Amino acid sequence: MTKEEEKKEEEPGLTDIPGIGPGIASKLEAAGVYDLMGLAVMSPSDLAEMAGVGAAVARKAIQAARNMMKLGFSDGIEYDNRRKDVHYITTGSKAFNDLLGGKGVESRSITEAYGAFGSGKTQLGLTLAVNVQLPKEKGGSNGKAVYIDTEGTFRPERIRQIAQAMGANPEKVLKNILVARAFNSDHQILLVDRIAEMIKEGEPIKIVIIDSLTAHFRAEFAGRGQLADRQQRLNRYLHNLMKLAEKSNVAIYVTNQVMANPAMMFGDPTTAIGGNIVGHASTYRIYLRRGKQGSRVAKMIDSPNLPDNEAVFYVTEAGVTDQT
C-alpha cells in the first residue's frame, strides 16, 4: 500500500462526525457535500435545512468538522511543505513551459488561456489531455484527464493523431480521457460535482479541461440587465473549481472567449469575457494569438510568481510543440 493510499484510508468521513449518520450523510452527498471540508465551511442554518437536523446538532457537527480539519493559520514552512505534492503537465513546448515557470501547467491552480478563434486554446487543451498520461519523468502525471466540452470542440481523431505522433497507443490514450458534453451552465456546474465524486471513487484524475469556461454563461445571461446574475453564478462556479483544484491536487485548464473593447483606441483591443471575476480566480492568465509564419504567441498576463513574458509555439500533428 502506498503512502497516498494509507493517507486516504486515515481520512475521516462525514459519518465520523457526531450527529451525522448514514442517512444524513446521504442527504449531504446528494446536495454536493462529500467531505469534511464541505461540511466545515457550511453555516449551521444551511446544514440544519439541508440535513433536517436541529440548529444545535448542526453547530456541533460543523465545529467537530473544523476541529478535525485543523482549519486555521499555518506558518510559511508548513504551507511550503503542503505544496510539495504539486505536479506539472508539460504543454509540449519548452518555450511555453518556460513561460509557465519551467515545467508546464501546475496542479492546485487554474490556468486560463484566452484568445481569438484559431489562437491555439483548444489545441493546447487536447495536448494536455494526452500529456497528463505521460510518466512524471517525461513531463506527465501518470493520470487521467477530464474534458468538459461546452462548444463541441473535442475531437477523438485529433487525440489519436497527437498520441500516434508521440508513439503512444491511441486507443489507450482515448480511454484515459473522460469526456462530457455540457449543454447548459447548470449541466456544466453539475459536472464539477461529478468530478469530485469520481476522484473520491478512485479515478486518478490529474487535470480538468474546460473548453470553454464562459460560452454557456455568455449565451444564457445576455444583455446588461442579466450581467450581475451571470457574474454571480460564474463566481460561484469558479470557486467550486478552485476548491476542486486545491482539495484534490488537480490542474485546471480553462479556455475563455474574447471580445473587442471599443473604448481602446490603440494597441490590441482584445479582452477576455468574464471581467474581473474570471481574472481574479485564474492563478495563471495567458493570452494566445496568432504569430508570424504559422506560429502562435502566448503572453503571460497575470501570475502570482512569474514575470510578464511571451513565448512562441506551434500547433502541429503532434499537438503543441516548439517547431513546425
N, C-alpha and C positions, 0 to 999 in steps of 0.2 A: 504493500500500500504506500502511495506517495504521500509526502508531507501535505500537499494540497488536499488530497482526499481525506486525510486524518483531520485536517482543519475543518473541512466541510462537515464531517461527522460530529465534531465537537460543538459546532454552532447550534445554539438553542433555537427552537422554532416557536411559532405562535402558541402552541398548546403547552409550552413550558411556563407561560405567564399565568400567575394566579387569576382565576376567574375566566380564563379563556379555554373552553373545552372544544372538542372536535366540531360541534355544531356551530359555535360562534366563529371558530377558525374558518369553517367553510363559507360562512357569510362574508367574512372579511376578504377571503381569497376571491370570491365572486365579484367583490367590489374593487379588486385590484390591489389589495394589501396582502402581500405574500410573506413578509418577513418582519423582524423586529424593528428595522429602520422605518418601514412604512407605518408601523404602529406607533413608534416613538415620536414621530413628527405630527401625529394627529392631535386634534383638540378633544377634550373629554366629551363635549356635546356632539361632535361628529361621530365619535366611536359609539356613544350611547344610542344615537339614532340608527346608525348602520347595523349594529350588532343586537339591538334590542335589549340592552342592559341598563342598569341604573347609573346615575351620574357618579356615585361613589365608587362603584366597581370599575367604571371606565377610567376614572382618575388613578385608581390603584394600579390598573393594568398598564396604563401609559407610563406611570412612574417606574414600574418594575422593568418595562422595556428599555427605558432610558438608562436605568442603572446597569442593566446587562450589557447595553451597547457602549457604556462608558462615554457617553456624549459629553463634549466639553472641549476645553483647550488642551493642546499638547505643545511641547516646545519644538523648535525648528528641527532638532536632531531626530526626534520621534517621527515628525512629519516626513522628513527625508527618508527614513527607514521604510515608512509605509509606501513610498513611491519607488522602491527598488524593484517591485514586480511589474513596473510599466514596461510594455513591449512595443515594438515598432514594426511597421509593414512597409517594405520598400515600394516606391512608386514605379520602379523600373528604370528610372533615370537618376544617375548620380547627381547631376546638377539640381534636379528637383529635390532630391533627398537633402542635399546641402542647404537648400533654401529652408527646409523644414528642420534644420539643426543637425543633419548628417545621416540620419538613419531612416527617415520616412515618416509616415503618418503614425501618430502617437496614440496609445491607449489612454483611458481615463480622460479623454478630451474630445471636443467637437472640432473637426476641421471642415471649414466651409469653402467651397470653390464656386465663385460666381463669374459669369461672363456671357457674351452673346452666343447665339446659335453657332455651332461648329468650332467653339474655342477649346474643346477637349474635356469638358466636365464629365460627360458620361463615359468617355473612353478611359479616363483616369479611374472612375468607379469600377468599370469592368476589369481593368488591370489589377486593381487592389483586391477584387473578389477572387482572382486567380492567385495572386502573390501571397495572400494571407495563408495559403495552404503549404507554402514552401517551409522547409525546416528553418529554425532560427538562424543557423549559420549562413543561410542564403538570403536572409532578409525577410523571412516569413514569420508566422507564429504557430505553425502546426495546427491550424484551426479551420473552422468553417466560416463562411460569410452569410449574412442575411442581406437580401437585396429587396428593398421596398420600392416598387416601381409605380409611380403615380402618372406617368405620361406615355407608357408603352414603349420604353426605350431599351428594355432588357432583350438581348438577342443571344440565344444559345449558340448559334453558329459563330458569333464573334468570340464567345468564350472558347469554343473548340479551336478556333484559329490561333488565339493567344496561347492556349495550352500546348498546341502542337509546335508552335514556334519555340517554346522553351523546353520541348522534349518530354512533356507530361502526358499522361493518359487523359484524353479529352472527356471521356465518359465519367471517369473517376472525379475529375475536377468539377464537372457539372453536378455530380451527385452531392458534392460538398458545398454547393451554393443553394441556400433556401430562399426561394423567390415568392413574393406575394404581390399581386397587383392591387393597389389601393384605389378604390373607385370614388371615394369622397374623403373629406377631412375626418369624419367620425371613424371611418374604417382605418385611416392612417394612424389615428391616435390609439385605436384598439390594438393594432398590430404591435405597438411598442410594449404593451402589457403582455402580449403573447410571447414576445422575445424573452422577457424576464421569466416567464413560465418555462420556456424551453431550456434556458440556461439552468434553471433550478432542477429540471428533469435530467440534466447531464449532457446536453448538447455542447460541444466545445466551440461555441461561437466566439470569435475574436474580433470581428468587425461587423458593423451595421452600416449599410449604404442606403441612403435615401435620395432618390432621383425622381422628382425634385422635391425639395422641402416645402416650397411655398405655392406650387401650382394650384392645388385644391383650395387653399385658403384664399388665394387671389381671385379665383373664379366664383367661389360661393359667397364671398363678402365683397361685392362690387359696390363702388361708389363711396363718397366721403362719409355718408351717414352711417355706414357699417364699419368704418375704419377702426373705431375703438374696440368694437366686438371682435373684429378679426385679430387685432394686435393682442388682446387679452387671451384669446384662445391659442394663438401662436406662442405666446409667452408660456402658457401652461404646458404646451406640448414640448417646447424646448427644455423646460425644467425637468420634465419626465425623461428626456434624452440625457440630460446632464446627470441625473440620478442613476440612470442605467449605466452610463459610461463609468462613473465613479465606483458604484457598488459592485458591478460585475467585471470591472477591469477590461472593458472592450473599447475599441476605437470606433468613433462615429464619424463617418464621412458623408456630408450632405452637399448637394448641388443646389444652386439658387438661381432664379431668373433675374433678369435685369430690365431696367427701363432707362430712357434718356431723361436727364434732368434739364428741363427747359430753361432754368434760371442760370445755368452755367454757360457763360459766353465764350470762354477759352478753355483749351485742353479737352480731355476726354469726358463727355457728358454722361457716360455710362455709370449707373448707380444700382446697387443691389436692392431687391424687393425686401420688405420687412422692416426697413428702418433700423433704429437703434436696438429694438428688441432682439433681432437676429444678430446684429453686430456685437452686442454685449454678451450674448450667450455663446458665441463661437470663440473657442480658445485660439484657433488659428484661422485667419480670414485671408483667402488668396483670390486675386483677380486674374482670370485667364483671358488671353486674347490671341488672335492670330498674329504671327510674326512674318518675317521675310522668308521666301523660298520654301513655303510649306511648313515652316516651324510654328511652334506655339510658345507664348511667353507667359510665365507665371510670376506674378508680383505679390510679395508679402505685404498685405495692407495692415494687419494687426496681429500682434503676438505678445504674450506676457514676458518672453525672454529672448526673442530673436530680433535682429535689426531688419528694417525695411530693405528689401533687396529684390532682384529679379533673377530668373533662371530661364534658359531656353531649352525646350524639349521638343520631341517629335512624336507623332502618333503613326505607328507602323502596323504591319501584320502582327507583330509581337506585342502590341499594346503601346504603352508609354515607354519611350526609350530616349537615349541621348543622340541617336543619329538615324538618318533615313536608311 
